[in-house]
């Protein structure tokens, strides 16, 4: 496939990924809480989930999941419940004193927590598999090796997910660097938590199609 089409594909993935959603919200929140360098673990978790979803779509699992109403609904409602849970946890944490100081303790455990958060939020969206299932065929060429093309697409999806999550993580870190008052930071937590809850209910109420 011509390099021109690869550029268009990557731009498409970036454009869709930049749209604010649960994955970008958690990257922003982790950046605001722990700084941009720690938010890289969140971005890596997000990227890993995206690669698995893209791999599932390329392997044909996307067709199976999207054609099975029961399986799709199970993934959807589990993801919705998790988003609501995260939102409630963030809302509750906003009621506690918000520390603007650097948080360096238990680095290893914290890194795993950030990775897990980014991964779980991203993987809980079954529509990502449906999106990749619909997107990949649009950029595949019959002239080349299909597996090589799919592998390249998966790599670009992972790279795009990581870059976008880092952009939001750095944005959150920038807000943190402004040294806003604890009251304002608590409001940011409450707003972000409310958006997570709204996303969860929105995912649960959306149609399977």
Long-range contacts (C-beta under 8 A, 24 or more apart in sequence): 1-139, 1-140, 1-141, 1-143, 1-144, 1-149, 5-139, 5-141, 6-152, 6-156, 8-139, 9-139, 9-153, 9-156, 10-156, 10-159, 10-160, 12-135, 13-135, 13-156, 13-157, 13-160, 13-161, 14-160, 14-163, 14-164, 16-131, 17-160, 17-161, 17-164, 18-164, 18-167, 21-125, 21-199, 22-83, 22-86, 22-121, 22-122, 22-124, 22-125, 22-196, 22-199, 23-118, 23-121, 23-122, 23-125, 23-161, 23-165, 24-164, 24-165, 24-168, 25-168, 25-192, 25-195, 25-196, 25-199, 26-86, 26-117, 26-118, 26-121, 26-196, 27-118, 27-164, 27-165, 27-166, 27-168, 27-169, 27-172, 28-168, 28-169, 28-171, 28-172, 28-192, 29-90, 29-172, 29-189, 29-192, 30-114, 30-117, 30-118, 30-169, 30-172, 31-168, 31-169, 31-170, 31-171, 31-172, 31-173, 31-174, 31-175, 31-176, 32-172, 32-173, 32-175, 32-176, 32-185, 32-188, 33-103, 33-172, 33-176, 34-103, 34-110, 34-114, 35-102, 35-173, 35-176, 36-166, 36-169, 36-170, 36-172, 36-173, 38-110, 38-111, 38-114, 39-114, 39-165, 39-166, 39-168, 39-169, 39-170, 39-172, 39-173, 40-166, 40-169, 41-111, 41-112, 41-114, 41-115, 41-118, 42-114, 42-115, 42-117, 42-118, 42-165, 42-169, 43-118, 43-161, 43-162, 43-163, 43-165, 43-166, 43-169, 44-115, 44-118, 44-162, 45-114, 45-115, 45-116, 45-117, 45-118, 45-119, 45-120, 45-122, 46-118, 46-119, 46-121, 46-122, 46-161, 46-162, 46-165, 47-158, 47-159, 47-161, 47-162, 47-165, 48-115, 48-119, 48-158, 49-118, 49-119, 49-120, 49-121, 49-122, 49-123, 49-161, 50-122, 50-128, 50-157, 50-158, 50-160, 50-161, 51-154, 51-155, 51-157, 51-158, 51-161, 52-123, 53-122, 53-123, 53-128, 53-129, 53-132, 54-132, 54-136, 54-153, 54-154, 54-157, 54-158, 55-154, 56-129, 56-132, 57-129, 57-130, 57-132, 57-133, 57-136, 58-132, 58-136, 58-150, 58-153, 58-154, 61-129, 62-129, 62-130, 62-132, 62-133, 63-133, 65-126, 65-129, 65-130, 66-126, 66-129, 66-130, 66-133, 69-208, 72-126, 72-208, 73-208, 75-124, 75-126, 76-126, 76-127, 76-203, 76-204, 76-206, 76-208, 77-204, 78-124, 79-123, 79-124, 79-125, 79-126, 79-200, 79-203, 80-124, 80-200, 80-201, 80-203, 80-204, 81-200, 81-204, 82-120, 82-121, 82-124, 82-200, 83-121, 83-124, 83-196, 83-197, 83-199, 83-200, 83-203, 84-196, 84-197, 84-200, 84-201, 85-200, 86-117, 86-121, 86-193, 86-196, 87-192, 87-193, 87-194, 87-195, 87-196, 87-197, 87-198, 87-199, 87-200, 88-193, 88-197, 89-193, 90-189, 90-190, 90-192, 90-193, 90-196, 91-189, 91-190, 91-193, 91-194, 91-197, 93-189, 93-193, 94-186, 94-187, 94-189, 94-190, 94-193, 95-186, 97-182, 98-182, 98-185, 98-186, 98-189, 100-176, 100-179, 100-180, 100-182, 100-185, 118-165, 122-161, 125-203, 132-157
